[in-house]
Amino acid sequence: MSINNAEAALGEAARAYLKARRWLWIGMAAALLAGAAWFAVTIGGLFAQLAPGTIQFWQQACFCVALPALIATSSAGGSRQTAEAWLRSLQHRLAPDSYSSSTLADARKLAHRP
């Protein structure tokens, strides 16, 4: 494999890792926000005397947002692990001098190589 192809493969693996990591955090944030909204509606319903129909509607809406977010998060977590393994295997084979203890630092460095 030529040097240009090796650098391109490392850059692609690094970008895949960073993208999967980004989606993992987005999914986790969405699930946490939906869970917090569900909790707020539940507590608000107990103390603010909201109508039961209103409470039920907002609880269902929060659940409908949280469930897909959790599914996407678990998928992104698996993608992140796959991309990390791919990046590390390419680093071992193609550029052993670029390897450090931080996958994130390596990915950022390799993704932005000229």
C-alpha positions as CSV (number, residue, x, y, z in Angstrom):
1,M,0.0,0.0,0.0
2,S,1.4,3.4,-0.9
3,I,1.9,6.2,1.6
4,N,-0.9,8.2,0.1
5,N,-3.3,5.3,0.4
6,A,-2.2,4.5,3.9
7,E,-2.8,8.1,5.0
8,A,-6.2,8.2,3.2
9,A,-7.2,5.0,5.0
10,L,-6.1,6.3,8.4
11,G,-7.9,9.6,7.8
12,E,-11.1,7.8,6.8
13,A,-10.9,5.5,9.9
14,A,-10.3,8.5,12.1
15,R,-13.2,10.4,10.6
16,A,-15.5,7.4,11.0
17,Y,-14.5,7.1,14.7
18,L,-15.1,10.8,15.3
19,K,-18.5,10.7,13.5
20,A,-19.7,7.7,15.5
21,R,-18.5,9.2,18.7
22,R,-20.4,12.5,17.9
23,W,-23.6,10.6,17.3
24,L,-23.2,8.6,20.5
25,W,-23.1,11.8,22.5
26,I,-26.0,13.4,20.5
27,G,-28.2,10.3,21.2
28,M,-27.2,10.2,24.9
29,A,-28.1,13.9,25.2
30,A,-31.4,13.5,23.5
31,A,-32.3,10.5,25.7
32,L,-31.3,12.4,28.9
33,L,-33.3,15.5,27.9
34,A,-36.4,13.4,27.1
35,G,-36.0,11.6,30.4
36,A,-35.7,14.9,32.3
37,A,-38.8,16.2,30.5
38,W,-40.8,13.1,31.4
39,F,-39.7,13.4,35.0
40,A,-40.6,17.1,35.0
41,V,-44.1,16.4,33.6
42,T,-44.7,13.7,36.1
43,I,-43.6,15.8,39.1
44,G,-45.4,18.8,37.7
45,G,-48.5,16.7,37.3
46,L,-48.4,15.7,41.0
47,F,-47.9,19.2,42.4
48,A,-49.4,21.5,39.8
49,Q,-52.6,19.6,39.5
50,L,-52.4,19.3,35.7
51,A,-55.2,17.5,33.8
52,P,-54.5,13.7,33.5
53,G,-54.9,13.9,29.8
54,T,-52.2,16.6,29.6
55,I,-49.8,14.6,31.8
56,Q,-50.4,11.4,29.8
57,F,-49.9,13.2,26.4
58,W,-46.5,14.7,27.5
59,Q,-45.3,11.5,29.1
60,Q,-46.1,9.6,25.9
61,A,-44.4,12.3,23.8
62,C,-41.2,12.1,25.9
63,F,-41.2,8.4,25.7
64,C,-41.6,8.5,21.9
65,V,-38.5,10.7,21.8
66,A,-36.4,8.8,24.4
67,L,-36.9,5.3,23.0
68,P,-35.5,6.1,19.4
69,A,-32.7,8.1,21.0
70,L,-31.7,5.2,23.2
71,I,-31.8,2.8,20.2
72,A,-29.7,5.2,18.1
73,T,-27.3,5.6,21.1
74,S,-26.7,1.9,21.4
75,S,-26.2,1.7,17.6
76,A,-23.8,4.5,17.6
77,G,-21.9,2.9,20.5
78,G,-21.4,-0.2,18.5
79,S,-20.3,1.8,15.5
80,R,-17.9,3.7,17.7
81,Q,-16.3,0.5,18.9
82,T,-16.1,-0.9,15.4
83,A,-14.5,2.3,14.1
84,E,-12.1,2.4,17.0
85,A,-11.0,-1.2,16.3
86,W,-10.6,-0.3,12.6
87,L,-8.5,2.8,13.4
88,R,-6.3,0.9,15.8
89,S,-5.7,-2.0,13.5
90,L,-4.8,0.4,10.7
91,Q,-2.5,2.3,13.0
92,H,-0.7,-0.9,14.0
93,R,-0.2,-2.0,10.4
94,L,0.4,1.3,8.6
95,A,1.6,3.9,11.0
96,P,2.9,2.5,14.3
97,D,4.6,5.8,15.2
98,S,1.1,7.5,15.3
99,Y,-0.2,5.3,18.1
100,S,-0.8,6.8,21.6
101,S,-2.9,5.9,24.6
102,S,-5.8,8.2,23.5
103,T,-7.9,7.1,20.6
104,L,-9.6,10.4,20.5
105,A,-6.4,12.4,20.2
106,D,-5.1,10.1,17.5
107,A,-8.3,10.3,15.6
108,R,-8.3,14.1,15.7
109,K,-4.7,14.2,14.6
110,L,-5.2,11.7,11.8
111,A,-8.5,13.2,10.5
112,H,-7.0,16.6,9.9
113,R,-3.8,15.5,8.2
114,P,-3.0,17.4,5.0
